[in-house]
Amino acid sequence: MTLEEIYARIWDFLAAAVREEKNPFKLMQAATVGLDGGPNVRTVLLRSVSEQENLLTFHTDLRSPKIAELSREPRIALVGVDPVHNVQIRMSGETRIVRTGQARLNAWRSSPDHDLVVYRTRLAPGTPIGHADDAHHQTQPVPDPDEGLKHFCVVEVRPTRLDWLEHLTVDRQQRARFVRQGDIWLRDWIAP
Ligand SMILES: Cc1cc2nc3c(=O)[nH]c(=O)nc-3n(C[C@H](O)[C@H](O)[C@H](O)COP(=O)(O)O)c2cc1C
């Protein structure tokens, strides 16, 4: 493959992950800088991808620790892997937390209900509880769906670096790097 083909494939793979239920790149690991300066990583579900806009999104709870972290340091790194085809896609970039506006409302309305239940919990993600079931045994009824909207946000990621690694055979690998400068992507091969 040429560098141009790899670049196109990265975006094609990510776009396919949004559409397909069982795609390995649907779940990405997202790393932030913790409030203590150390790294923090967790799984997020890829929700939208646009090469034209240089944009990816995931959804999260405004109360979750990652929002405090991204509010302080908006840079993020994401990695996904397809273990069957031995492909790794890494990226880093800048985030923007979308707390208001029509795009957020559209994202909320187009999400399946079972996803939205998590935003209706009275306890913020990460709140210490005495027993695993305490998160569900709440003394008051679970708030209605619109209550969940208060906690819902879209995180936009605008990548500035992309990194493709493919293990073609046991002894042959290909690694390509793409660095965004202004509106263009500089591309080169790097040692795996
Ligand atoms: C399969 C799976 C998918 C997940 N998707 C998301 C997601 O899209 N957004 C999200 O905020 N958390 C998601 N989580 C939970 C996070 O990995 C994490 O535990 C939670 O968001 C709290 O992270 P934080 O404490 O770093 O803010 C997912 C977890 C799993 C296991």
The ligand as an SDF file (V2000), in Angstrom:
LIG
                    3D

 31 33  0  0  0  0  0  0  0  0999 V2000
  -17.5540   -1.6570   26.1380 C   0  0  0  0  0  0  0  0  0  0  0  0
  -17.4240   -0.3430   26.8480 C   0  0  0  0  0  0  0  0  0  0  0  0
  -17.7560    0.8330   26.1750 C   0  0  0  0  0  0  0  0  0  0  0  0
  -17.6650    2.0590   26.8260 C   0  0  0  0  0  0  0  0  0  0  0  0
  -17.9860    3.2060   26.1650 N   0  0  0  0  0  0  0  0  0  0  0  0
  -17.9230    4.3900   26.8090 C   0  0  0  0  0  0  0  0  0  0  0  0
  -18.2350    5.6160   26.1290 C   0  0  0  0  0  0  0  0  0  0  0  0
  -18.5590    5.6550   24.9470 O   0  0  0  0  0  0  0  0  0  0  0  0
  -18.1660    6.7670   26.8460 N   0  0  0  0  0  0  0  0  0  0  0  0
  -17.8080    6.7800   28.1600 C   0  0  0  0  0  0  0  0  0  0  0  0
  -17.7740    7.8440   28.7380 O   0  0  0  0  0  0  0  0  0  0  0  0
  -17.4950    5.6450   28.8230 N   0  0  0  0  0  0  0  0  0  0  0  0
  -17.5340    4.4510   28.1770 C   0  0  0  0  0  0  0  0  0  0  0  0
  -17.2040    3.3090   28.8420 N   0  0  0  0  0  0  0  0  0  0  0  0
  -16.8080    3.3740   30.2440 C   0  0  0  0  0  0  0  0  0  0  0  0
  -15.3980    3.9610   30.3590 C   0  0  0  0  0  0  0  0  0  0  0  0
  -14.4600    3.0270   29.8760 O   0  0  0  0  0  0  0  0  0  0  0  0
  -15.0480    4.4200   31.7730 C   0  0  0  0  0  0  0  0  0  0  0  0
  -15.0960    3.3290   32.6610 O   0  0  0  0  0  0  0  0  0  0  0  0
  -15.9860    5.5060   32.2580 C   0  0  0  0  0  0  0  0  0  0  0  0
  -16.3250    6.4100   31.2130 O   0  0  0  0  0  0  0  0  0  0  0  0
  -15.3420    6.3130   33.3730 C   0  0  0  0  0  0  0  0  0  0  0  0
  -14.1410    6.8690   32.8900 O   0  0  0  0  0  0  0  0  0  0  0  0
  -13.3920    8.0790   33.6110 P   0  0  0  0  0  0  0  0  0  0  0  0
  -13.4590    7.7630   35.0830 O   0  0  0  0  0  0  0  0  0  0  0  0
  -12.0120    8.0140   33.0860 O   0  0  0  0  0  0  0  0  0  0  0  0
  -14.0950    9.3460   33.2600 O   0  0  0  0  0  0  0  0  0  0  0  0
  -17.2430    2.0950   28.1800 C   0  0  0  0  0  0  0  0  0  0  0  0
  -16.8600    0.9100   28.8080 C   0  0  0  0  0  0  0  0  0  0  0  0
  -16.9600   -0.2880   28.1570 C   0  0  0  0  0  0  0  0  0  0  0  0
  -16.5680   -1.5450   28.8810 C   0  0  0  0  0  0  0  0  0  0  0  0
  1  2  1  0
  2  3  1  0
  2 30  2  0
  3  4  2  0
  4  5  1  0
  4 28  1  0
  5  6  2  0
  6  7  1  0
  6 13  1  0
  7  8  2  0
  7  9  1  0
  9 10  1  0
 10 11  2  0
 10 12  1  0
 12 13  2  0
 13 14  1  0
 14 15  1  0
 14 28  1  0
 15 16  1  0
 16 17  1  0
 16 18  1  0
 18 19  1  0
 18 20  1  0
 20 21  1  0
 20 22  1  0
 22 23  1  0
 23 24  1  0
 24 25  2  0
 24 26  1  0
 24 27  1  0
 28 29  2  0
 29 30  1  0
 30 31  1  0
M  END
$$$$
